[in-house]
Amino acid sequence: MSSWVTTSLNWPAIKKPAFPLNSTRHDGAVRNTADDGTPYGRNRFTRNLQAWPPQWAIMSDADWATLDNFYNVTTAGGTLPFNWTHPYTGVAYVVTFTGPMTESTILYNQHSVQVSLQEV
C-alpha cells in the first residue's frame, strides 16, 4: 500500500510472528442521522489506515536483541517510521510502533514478545 511517508529504515530480518496476525482498520467514517431519521455518512480521512499486533510466542535471544536494538536505537525508541512487509501477504507498508514492546523471558534463550504497528 502506498504512503506519502518515505523512509530508509527497514524491519529487521527476524523470525515471522505467530499466527494469527490480526489486522484492524481504523473507522474512517463520520456517521450521523438527519432530522427525519435517515442515516448518512462521509469519509473522515482520505485513507483508511491499518494496524497490526504481531506477537511471538517463542523468540530467540538473537532475534530479541535484534528487535530490541531496532526499537530502541534504529527507530529512536519506536518514534521513527519504517518499511515493513506483511510476513504472510507480502504487501509492503510504511508503519510505526504505536507503543512500547512487551517482552517476557519464558525460558533460557526464549522470549515472548508483542509489538503494535500502525500504518502511517
C-alpha positions as CSV (number, residue, x, y, z in Angstrom):
1,M,0.0,0.0,0.0
2,S,1.4,3.4,-0.9
3,S,2.1,6.0,1.7
4,W,3.1,9.7,1.5
5,V,5.9,8.9,4.0
6,T,9.2,7.5,2.8
7,T,11.9,6.0,4.9
8,S,15.2,4.2,4.5
9,L,14.6,2.2,7.7
10,N,13.6,-1.5,7.3
11,W,12.1,-4.1,9.6
12,P,14.9,-6.4,10.8
13,A,15.3,-9.9,9.5
14,I,13.9,-11.9,12.4
15,K,11.6,-15.0,12.6
16,K,8.0,-14.4,11.4
17,P,5.4,-13.7,14.1
18,A,2.9,-16.3,15.3
19,F,-0.5,-16.9,13.8
20,P,-3.0,-15.3,13.9
21,L,-1.7,-12.0,12.7
22,N,-4.8,-9.9,13.1
23,S,-5.4,-6.6,11.2
24,T,-7.6,-3.7,12.3
25,R,-8.8,-1.0,10.0
26,H,-9.4,2.3,11.7
27,D,-13.0,3.6,11.4
28,G,-12.7,6.2,8.7
29,A,-16.4,7.2,8.6
30,V,-18.3,10.0,10.2
31,R,-21.9,8.8,10.7
32,N,-24.9,10.9,11.6
33,T,-28.6,10.9,11.4
34,A,-30.7,13.5,9.6
35,D,-33.6,15.3,11.3
36,D,-36.0,12.8,9.6
37,G,-34.1,9.8,11.0
38,T,-32.3,9.0,7.8
39,P,-28.7,7.8,8.4
40,Y,-25.9,9.3,6.4
41,G,-22.1,9.4,6.4
42,R,-19.0,10.6,4.8
43,N,-15.3,9.7,4.9
44,R,-13.4,11.2,7.8
45,F,-10.0,10.7,6.2
46,T,-8.6,10.3,2.7
47,R,-7.0,6.9,3.7
48,N,-8.3,4.1,5.9
49,L,-5.2,3.0,7.9
50,Q,-4.5,-0.4,9.3
51,A,-2.9,-1.6,12.5
52,W,-1.3,-5.0,13.5
53,P,-0.2,-6.5,16.8
54,P,2.5,-9.0,15.8
55,Q,3.5,-11.4,18.5
56,W,6.0,-14.2,19.0
57,A,5.2,-16.9,21.5
58,I,8.9,-18.0,21.3
59,M,11.7,-15.7,20.2
60,S,15.4,-16.5,20.5
61,D,17.9,-14.3,22.3
62,A,19.4,-13.3,19.0
63,D,16.1,-12.2,17.5
64,W,15.1,-10.4,20.7
65,A,18.4,-8.5,20.7
66,T,17.9,-7.5,17.1
67,L,14.3,-6.3,17.6
68,D,15.2,-4.5,20.8
69,N,18.1,-2.7,19.1
70,F,15.8,-1.9,16.2
71,Y,13.2,-0.4,18.5
72,N,15.5,1.5,20.9
73,V,18.3,2.6,18.5
74,T,17.2,2.4,14.9
75,T,13.7,3.8,15.4
76,A,14.7,6.1,18.3
77,G,12.5,4.4,20.9
78,G,9.8,3.5,18.4
79,T,9.3,7.0,17.1
80,L,10.5,6.8,13.5
81,P,8.6,5.2,10.7
82,F,10.0,2.2,8.9
83,N,9.3,-0.2,6.0
84,W,7.5,-3.4,7.0
85,T,6.4,-6.2,4.7
86,H,3.4,-8.2,6.0
87,P,5.1,-11.6,6.6
88,Y,2.2,-13.6,5.2
89,T,0.7,-11.4,2.4
90,G,3.9,-9.8,1.1
91,V,2.3,-6.4,1.0
92,A,4.7,-3.6,1.9
93,Y,3.7,-0.8,4.3
94,V,5.3,2.2,6.0
95,V,4.5,1.8,9.7
96,T,5.5,3.0,13.1
97,F,5.3,1.5,16.6
98,T,2.2,2.6,18.5
99,G,3.5,1.8,21.9
100,P,6.2,0.0,23.8
101,M,7.1,-3.6,23.1
102,T,6.1,-6.2,25.7
103,E,8.7,-8.9,26.4
104,S,8.7,-11.8,28.9
105,T,11.6,-14.2,29.3
106,I,9.9,-17.6,29.3
107,L,12.9,-19.9,29.3
108,Y,16.6,-19.7,28.9
109,N,17.2,-18.0,25.5
110,Q,13.5,-17.8,24.8
111,H,11.2,-14.7,25.0
112,S,7.6,-14.0,24.4
113,V,7.2,-10.7,22.6
114,Q,4.4,-8.4,21.4
115,V,4.5,-5.2,19.5
116,S,1.9,-2.8,18.0
117,L,2.3,-1.4,14.5
118,Q,0.3,1.1,12.6
119,E,0.4,2.3,9.0
120,V,1.4,5.9,8.5
